[in-house]
Amino acid sequence: MVYTSFAVAGAGPTIGGRIAAALVSRGASVVALVRPGSSSAESPLLAGAKVAAVDYADVKAVAAVFREHKVEVVVSGLAYGALPAQTPLADAAKEAGVKLFVPSEFGMPTEGGKEGHLALKSQFADYVKSLGIPVLRIYNGVFMQFIPWLTGVELGKFHLMGKHTAPSSFTALEDVAGFTAHVLTTLPAESLHNATFRIQGERTSLAAVGALYEARNPPVPVVHVTELPEGFVKQTFLQSKFEEGRLSSGWDNSTDADVPENADSGNKAWEGHKWKTVREVLGL
């Protein structure tokens, strides 16, 4: 048996909407959950999907949407600031008899994480499983399209807080969305239950990406700084994790070490797919 009916929460332009579009392109039944008044409802990414405007905190209302559309799988594309909204979504999934929950991971490995959003995501997956709903986690390192934001390229320089020679996993948004839709609609349902896929489009370092920016025309110079520009709060957190090697999809929080051979271990589930490179995605 394979799954055919999905709900996507947090169906915005970054990852959730792209997953919804990828599922629709594979012939799946998709309902996109958006907050009342959200502009996401008009997104072209949701063409072909049903759209339900609902308060995520209203467990009864969300469960009713899940039942109405016979949802088998809930996929969360919620951003970090909205992660607490996943809990009532899980409660609604339980009430509606949903068979699988795909929490908002799509980044660095969080299983066994002990701090910050790593702990928050790890604990949430445990909560979903405590409800009797299996989870599917997908780790992809960092989205390639986020590199300019991460390094302040719009300021005319490629800012690095440290050496940044540690190998990391970079994956294009399109590849993450496509992979997610592919495994959800082609693999046997039971093989997805409490499974983890670690994927990467390219394994390289931020320093190596910086060299590509310096070689472009016009060049963007790399600057090594002790502090990132004012306001770069999330970027500072992430760059510190890059420096430690934690942005490899192969990172193991239980041993606090990278396992490089695991970083692209999930790629084989999408046989024949050509993964995009950093140079290709960023036009370098």
Secondary structure as UniProt FT lines:
FT   STRAND          5..9
FT   TURN            13..15
FT   HELIX           16..25
FT   TURN            26..27
FT   STRAND          29..34
FT   TURN            36..37
FT   HELIX           39..42
FT   HELIX           44..46
FT   TURN            47..48
FT   STRAND          50..53
FT   TURN            56..57
FT   HELIX           59..68
FT   TURN            69..70
FT   STRAND          73..76
FT   HELIX           80..85
FT   HELIX           86..96
FT   STRAND          100..102
FT   TURN            111..112
FT   HELIX           116..130
FT   TURN            131..132
FT   STRAND          135..139
FT   STRAND          142..143
FT   HELIX           144..146
FT   HELIX           147..151
FT   HELIX           153..155
FT   STRAND          158..160
FT   STRAND          168..171
FT   HELIX           173..186
FT   HELIX           189..192
FT   TURN            193..194
FT   STRAND          195..198
FT   STRAND          202..204
FT   HELIX           206..215
FT   STRAND          222..224
FT   TURN            230..231
FT   HELIX           233..244
FT   TURN            245..247
FT   TURN            249..250
FT   STRAND          251..252
FT   TURN            253..256
FT   STRAND          257..258
FT   HELIX           260..262
FT   TURN            263..266
FT   HELIX           267..269
FT   TURN            271..272
FT   HELIX           278..282
//
